[in-house]
Amino acid sequence: MTFAIMNKQNLNRMILLIALSLFSCKKSNQGSNPEKKPIPTEHGTAAGIATTQIIGPSGGIIQSPDGNIKIEIPAGALTSEVNLSIQPVTSTLQSATGTVYRLGPENVNFQKDVRISFKYTDENLIGTTENDLYIAYQDAEGYWRRVILTDIDKSNRILSVSTRHFSDWTLERIFYIKVRGESTLSANENTKLEVHYDDISTIHSTDNDALLAPGGPVPVKNIGGWFINGAGKVDNPSSNVVVYTAPASIPAPATIAVGVNIKNMVNKRHPDRPGNTGLVIVQVPIQLVPEEYFIWEFDGSSHIALSIDGALIGTTTNIIGTGLSGGVSLWLNEAKPGSYDQGSAVAAGNFSLQLSVSNQPSVIWLGTYYNCNESTPRYGKGKLNITNYGNIAGFIEGDFTATVYTRESSCTNRSKQISGSFKIRRKA
């Protein structure tokens, strides 16, 4: 009998010790991964002109002039006419990509859900993936929140959410690579890459709203290794910060990708999107260029010049690149580094351009156009940045974006965007 009682006492004591041990382990584990505290930020300041639209009980649509954001107001969402607005503002969210828009008035009272849609582009996806792209908003107290149920239409590249309030809205990335240097490299040049993430406060989040907390670099323990789809090397593939070095020889322009595997990190995301298993892969493009090059993007395609020339003739700088698909000519009435607007090359501080396209109905595209029955030329928006202007036998380096036009009929102009970069040895 005494033996049985002692065994029972020992058993109870053992159960108590095990329970205390489990509690201690749980407490220790929680202490090693403390809950991130969300931090409010200042609201952005105006960065452009507001677009306004009066919409009433019958509903309607308001969108930004560039079409990047659109708000659909269903019938019955408003009980009276309201002057709604969309205004670009400066960003205060580190993980944001693209423009932040202030939707107003902030105190508008919607009786039904309205639909907010964002377009996204290749630029928004640099260093991240479509599955890590979400719509986020900043509340009145300055806290940023991810909308978990952000719908994605990958075919049309549109993100959309339903809401009943207005505030500051933008696109947010969960995981992304920051390029701490140049993304266009010549032989043996290098650039630093860091992989970051947006953390959340689980205590203050709901099924649809995740309160964002400071994230920063992905912990080293969650790095599954860096990789390169192309030439070159990284110095420390198991770190969250690496230095990529271009190869010693680059015979022709090429785009490679440097990426990283992230493991055992489950962030709050849409239940139907990949990434909930804890494995995420993000990568960033790096442009490799030879000593001399001229490359440009037009109509969704990349183009490489096989013949290039750069010279100062009189007071005009001529920069020319010609390839199998056509060519680009830039003219600038300057001979020094600087930033120049698209316009008449006769005037100081402006540049003009011409694009030729092979095997297309519209062969010639110009940076200038004429309205119907007008003899005065008009110019699109664009920017030419000359970062280096060497002496003869030195290099002229820079990049450009421009709007080019072609005449479809006697009174109809069609426009498209072109962008490019160059490094050309000056001939004269």
N, C-alpha and C positions, 0 to 999 in steps of 0.2 A: 504494500500500500504506500509506504513512504517512498519507495522507488518510483512508483507511478506518478506520485505528486511532484517529485523532483524533476522527472522527465517533462511533465506538463509545464512546470515553471521554466525549465530550460528552453522548452519550445516557444513559450510566450516571449521569453527574453530574446531569443534568436529572431523571431518575427519582428519584434520592436527594433532590433539593430538593423535588420534588412530594410525596414521602412525608413529609418533615419538615414541610412546610406543612400537609398534611392532619392529621398528628398534633397539630400546634400548634393548629389550629382546633378539633379534637375536645376537646383539653384545655381550651381557652378556653371552649367551650360548656358543658362540665361544670362549670367554675368558676362560671359565671353562674347555674346552677341547682343548688346544692349539695344533697346528700341531707339531708332533714330528719331530725333526731335525735329519736327518741321520748323522752318524759319521763314517768317514773312519777308517779302522784299518790297521795295518801293514800286509804285505803279509807274509805267513808262510815260514818257512825255510825247507830245504830238510830233509825228515825223512825216506828215503829209496832210493834204487837204481832205476834209471829210466829205463823203458821198452821202446825200440825204434823199429820202423818199417818203412821201406821205402815204401811209397804208391804213385802211380802215377795216370795218367788220367783214367786208367781202374778201379780204386777204390780198396777197400780192407777193412780189419778189423784189428784193434789193440785193445788189451785188457790187463788189469793188470794180473800178474801171478796168483793172487787169484780169478780172474774172477769177482770181485766185480763191475768193470766198463768196459764197452765195447763201442767202437766208430766205427760206420759203415760209411764208406766213399763211396758214390755212384759213379758210373762211370760218368765222366765229372765234378766232384766237384773240381778236381785239374787239372791244365793245364800242370804241369810238376811233376817230382818226388820230393817228400818232405820227409825228415826224421822226422816223427811224434814221439812224446814221451808222456809217462804217468809216473808221479813221485809222490809218496806220500809226502805230506808236513804237517807241523804242522798246527793246526786249530787256527784261530783267530775269529771264529764265535761262540758265546756262545750257540746258539740254535742248532749247528751242532750235528749230530750223525754219528758215523763211521769215516772213513778216508776221508781226503781232498786230492784231486788229482790235480796236476798241469799238464794241457794239453798244449803241445807245438809243434811247436813254436807259441808264442802268436800272431805274426803278419801274420800268414798264411792266405791266401786269398782263401776262398772257393767260387766257382761259383754256388754251389747248397747247400741246407741244408744237414748237416750231422746229424746222430742220435747218441745221447749219452744215454746209458742205465746204470742204477745202480741196483744191486741186494740189497734187504734189508732182514734182519733177525729178529728173536725175540729180539735180543739185541738192534737193532735200534728202536724197538717199545716199549721198557721199558718206562713207564710213558707217552706214547702218543698213537695215533691211526694211522691206515693206512691213514685215510682221512686227517690227519694233517701233513703228510709227503710229502715234496716237494724237488725238485732239486733246488739248489741255486748256484750262481757263484759270484766271486769277480772281479770287473772291474779293469782297470789299475790304477784308482785313489784310490783304496782301499775300495770302497763301495760294500756292499753285496746286491745282488738282487735275489728275488724269481722268478722262472719261473712259472707264473700262470698256463699256459697250460702244466703242467706236467702230462703226461699220466700215468695211473696206471694199471698194470695187477696183480690183487690180487691173481689169481690162481697160477701164477709163481713167485709172489713177485718181480716184476720188475717195476721200475720207469724209464720213458724215456722222452726226449725232443728233439726238432729239433733246430739247431742253425747253425750259420755261423762264429762263432768265438771261439777261445780257450782262456782259462784263468784258474783260480783255481775253481774247482767244488766240491760240496759235497751234502749231504742230510741235510735238515733243517726241524725243527719242529715248527709248529705255536703255539700250546699249549702243555705243557709238565710238568710233575711233577719231581722236583729234590729231591733226597733222600740225606739229610744232615746227614748221619750217616750210620749205618749198615742196610742191607736189609735182613739179616738172624738174627733172634732174638730167644732167649730162654725166659723162663717164666719171666714175669714182666719187661723185658727189653724194651726200647723204642727207637724211632728214629724220627727225625724231617723231615717233608715233606713240600715242598713249590711248589705252582703251578705258572708257568711262561708262558709268551706269547711273541711272536715276533710282534712288531708293524711295521707299514709301513708309509712312507711319501706319502700321496695321491697326493700331488702337483707334485712330481717328478716321479710318476709311470705311466705305460701304461697298456693297456689291457693284455699284456703278461709279462711285467717285473714290479715287485713291489720292489721299493727301500726300503730296510729294515732300520728301525730306532730302537733305544734302547727301549725295552719293559719292561722287569722286571716282578715282581710279578703281577698277575692279580688283578685289583682293588677290594677291599673288597665288594663294591656295586654290583659287578658282580658275586659274589660267591653265588651259589644256594644251597650250603650245601655239606659236605663231607659224605661219606658212606663207610661201610665195608662189604665186602662179606666174612664173616667168623667171627672168634672170635677176641676179643680185643676191644679197644676203642680209640677215638680221643678226645683231650681236648677242642677244640674250633671249632666246625664244620662250623661256619659261617665266619671263617677267611681265609686268603690266605696262612697262615702258621699254621700247626697243629703238634702236637706231638702224634704219635700213640704208644700205650702201649700194649704189648703182654699180653695174659691172664695169670692167676696165675698158670694154669696147662696145660701142653702140653704133652699128653700121647704118641703121635706119630708125626712124621714129617708131616707138612701140608703147603700148599701154599694158602694164602688168598690174596685178592685184596683190596686196599684202594684207593678210587676214589673221584672225586669232580665234581659237576655239575657247569658249567660256563654258565651264562645267559646274554643275551643282548649284546653280543660282536660279531660283524660281521667283520671278517677279510677278506682281499682280497684273494680269493681262486678260484679254477677251478669251472666254473659254473655248472658242472655236479656232483660235489662232495657234500655230506651232510655237514651241518654246516653253510649254508648261511642264515638259519633262526635265528641265534643268540644263539642256544643252543648247547653246546659241552660238552661231558663227556670224561674225561681221568682218567686212573687209573694205579696203579703201583703194581707189585706183591711183597709180603713180605713172606719170608720163615720162618715158625715157626718150631723150633726144640726142642726136649727134651734135658735133660742134656747131654746125650750121643747120638750120631747119626753118620751115614755114608750114604750119599746120592750121587748119580751120575746120569749124563745124558749121554745116548748113543743111537745112531740111532733114535733120535727123541722121545725117551721115558725116563721118570723119574723112578729111581729105589731106593728102600729103603732097607738097610741092617737090617735083623732081628737078626743077630749074629755079634758082632764086637769084635775086639781084637787089642791091641796095646802093644808092648813090645820091649825092647832093649835086643837082644840076641847076646852076644859078642860085636862086634862093629856095628852091623846092626840093624837099627830100622825097625820093621815089623808092618805094619798097614793093617788090614784085615777087610773087610766087606762082609757078605754073606746074600743074600736074596732069595726069591722064584724064581727070574728071573736070578740068577747067582751071581757072586761075583767079587770083585776087591781086588788085593793084591799089596801093595806098599812096596818097599825095598829101604832103604836109608843108606849109610855108614856114618852117622852122628848122633849125639845125642844133637842137639841144634837148636834153631830157625834160619831160614835163607831161602833163595831162591835158589832152586836147579834145574839144567837142566836135561832133560831126557837123559839118557846114560847108561853106565855100572855102576851098583851099587857097584862094587868092587872099583871103583875110588872115591876118596873124591869129594864132590860137585855135585854128580850125583844121580839120582834115576832111578829105573826101575819099571815096573809094568806088571801085567798079568790080563786080563779080561776073565772071563768065562761067557758064555751066554747059558741059557737053551733053549731047543727046537728050535735050529737054526742049519742050515747046517754047519756053521762055529762056533764051540763051543769055541775054544781058540783063543784069540787075545793077541798079545805080543807087547811090546814097542820096540822090536828089529826085524830085518829082514835080510835076506841074498839075495843078487843078484845071478842070475844064474851063476853057476860054480865058485862061490866065497866062501871061507871059513871064511872070515872076517866079523863079524857082523856089521850091520849098525843100526843107531838109529834114530827114528823120533824126531820131535820137540815137546817139552813140558816143563812145569814148575810146580814144587812143591813148594808151599809156606808154611813153618811151622811158624805159628805166635806165638805158645806157646808150650814149651816142658817142662812139669812138671816132678817132681820126681816121684818115684813109688807111686801110688794111686792119683797122680795129672793127669792133662789132657794134651794130645797131640792134638793140634788144627791146622787146616790148610785147604788149598784147592789145587786143581791141574787141569791142562789141559794137554792132551797128545795125541799123534798120535799112534794108535795101528794097528797092521798088522796081516793078516792071509794069508796063502799060498793057492791060488786057484788051481794052477797047479805046475809042477816042476819048472817053471821059471816065474810065475806070482804072485806078491804080491798085495793084496788089502788092502787099508788103510781106517780108519775112525777116527773121533775125539771123545774123551771122556773127560768129565769134572766132577768135584765133590768137595765135602767138607766134613769135618769130625770133630768131637770132641769126643775123646775116652779116657777113663780112663786107664792110663798106668798100666799094670799088672806086669811088671818086668823091 
